[in-house]
Amino acid sequence: MRLEAVDETAFAHVDNRYYDGIHYDRRYAGYTWDTEFWCSFAESVGRDVLELAAGTGRLSVPMAVRGLDVVALDISPSMLARARAKVTTPQRARFLTGDMRDFDLDRQFDLVLLACSSVCHLLSDDDAKRCFDSVRRHLQAGGTFALDLAAPQRETSTADGSWRPRFRYPDPAGTGEVVVSGRRRYDPTTRLLTDELDYEFVADGRVERATRVSRMYPFEELVSLLERSALHVVESYGGFDRQPLTVASEVQVLICSLTPSGVLDGTESPR
Ligand SMILES: C[S@@+](CC[C@H](N)C(=O)[O-])C[C@H]1O[C@@H](n2cnc3c(N)ncnc32)[C@H](O)[C@@H]1O
């Protein structure tokens, strides 16, 4: 098994609290509306699941509990430590530190999943190509790649540079809350969205400033980047209830298969 050394550029835009497993779980405690969809979907596709950017195991752990064999990859050791601590069926879940932009686990899966807008951590077409090529190499014949992400317009509609309240959650230290405000800027040329965030720890008044950069992926752009890696979108939805994807959708759910011919666009040979 080869995993690329986790390189510093992945954290160049670090928002430490975002990559901190305990903070992440507090912040996303209410984010549950995709869980049943992805667990049922995984069960319908097969037994061997690779979740990329799996974080604290929000999806990987329930999948393992439901009897699927899950390999979960994430770049953040802190997130993975949280995930490992939740697992009661260790034989069904393995948590690996690695970079989804280039990985080689030397095996194939029925399903590769990239959920919860994690694709937005691919900050360039080159990042996306390397990740999707790695995905292709890890799919069984007939395997499925599935991903979901927030619709770009939902994210960029508030990218006007104004400071706003963003979210709050109980302080993992035990007392009070963490109150987060931020401002966003969007560069349509690079499709990079920059969030400057102030984390205020109410208990002692401390404020931590952080920056997070993510990339927006309109549906057509994503389809075309996936096609370059011989991944073909066969179903798309505008929500986890399988509603049709429209310009008004807040979520994009994409289900992809290997293109029938497996023919690439000529820029790369399969490894
Ligand atoms: C929005 S969270 C999603 C976590 C989890 N999939 C969920 O649904 O809760 C994004 C995750 O992507 C991870 N991540 C960011 N860049 C990555 C990379 N280059 N390779 C692997 N994981 C990465 C972060 O550490 C974080 O855990």
The ligand as an SDF file (V2000), in Angstrom:
LIG
                    3D

 27 29  0  0  0  0  0  0  0  0999 V2000
  -16.3760   18.6320    5.3250 C   0  0  0  0  0  0  0  0  0  0  0  0
  -15.2850   17.5150    6.0990 S   0  0  0  0  0  0  0  0  0  0  0  0
  -16.1570   16.0240    5.7490 C   0  0  0  0  0  0  0  0  0  0  0  0
  -15.8690   14.9280    6.7020 C   0  0  0  0  0  0  0  0  0  0  0  0
  -16.7940   13.7160    6.5680 C   0  0  0  0  0  0  0  0  0  0  0  0
  -16.7570   13.1440    5.2290 N   0  0  0  0  0  0  0  0  0  0  0  0
  -18.2260   14.0700    6.9130 C   0  0  0  0  0  0  0  0  0  0  0  0
  -19.0950   13.8570    6.0730 O   0  0  0  0  0  0  0  0  0  0  0  0
  -18.4430   14.5660    8.0140 O   0  0  0  0  0  0  0  0  0  0  0  0
  -13.9200   17.4960    4.9800 C   0  0  0  0  0  0  0  0  0  0  0  0
  -12.7920   16.5710    5.3650 C   0  0  0  0  0  0  0  0  0  0  0  0
  -11.8390   16.6060    4.3080 O   0  0  0  0  0  0  0  0  0  0  0  0
  -10.5610   16.3720    4.8640 C   0  0  0  0  0  0  0  0  0  0  0  0
   -9.5650   16.7420    3.8500 N   0  0  0  0  0  0  0  0  0  0  0  0
   -9.2560   17.9790    3.4020 C   0  0  0  0  0  0  0  0  0  0  0  0
   -8.3110   17.9130    2.4440 N   0  0  0  0  0  0  0  0  0  0  0  0
   -8.0190   16.5920    2.2860 C   0  0  0  0  0  0  0  0  0  0  0  0
   -7.1220   15.8760    1.4490 C   0  0  0  0  0  0  0  0  0  0  0  0
   -6.3370   16.5230    0.5570 N   0  0  0  0  0  0  0  0  0  0  0  0
   -7.0750   14.5310    1.5460 N   0  0  0  0  0  0  0  0  0  0  0  0
   -7.8540   13.8740    2.4490 C   0  0  0  0  0  0  0  0  0  0  0  0
   -8.7260   14.5020    3.2780 N   0  0  0  0  0  0  0  0  0  0  0  0
   -8.8080   15.8470    3.1940 C   0  0  0  0  0  0  0  0  0  0  0  0
  -10.5790   17.1940    6.1310 C   0  0  0  0  0  0  0  0  0  0  0  0
   -9.5690   16.7960    7.0340 O   0  0  0  0  0  0  0  0  0  0  0  0
  -12.0080   16.9260    6.6140 C   0  0  0  0  0  0  0  0  0  0  0  0
  -12.0220   15.8310    7.5020 O   0  0  0  0  0  0  0  0  0  0  0  0
  1  2  1  0
  2  3  1  0
  2 10  1  0
  3  4  1  0
  4  5  1  0
  5  6  1  0
  5  7  1  0
  7  8  2  0
  7  9  1  0
 10 11  1  0
 11 12  1  0
 11 26  1  0
 12 13  1  0
 13 14  1  0
 13 24  1  0
 14 15  1  0
 14 23  1  0
 15 16  2  0
 16 17  1  0
 17 18  1  0
 17 23  2  0
 18 19  1  0
 18 20  2  0
 20 21  1  0
 21 22  2  0
 22 23  1  0
 24 25  1  0
 24 26  1  0
 26 27  1  0
M  CHG  2   2   1   9  -1
M  END
$$$$
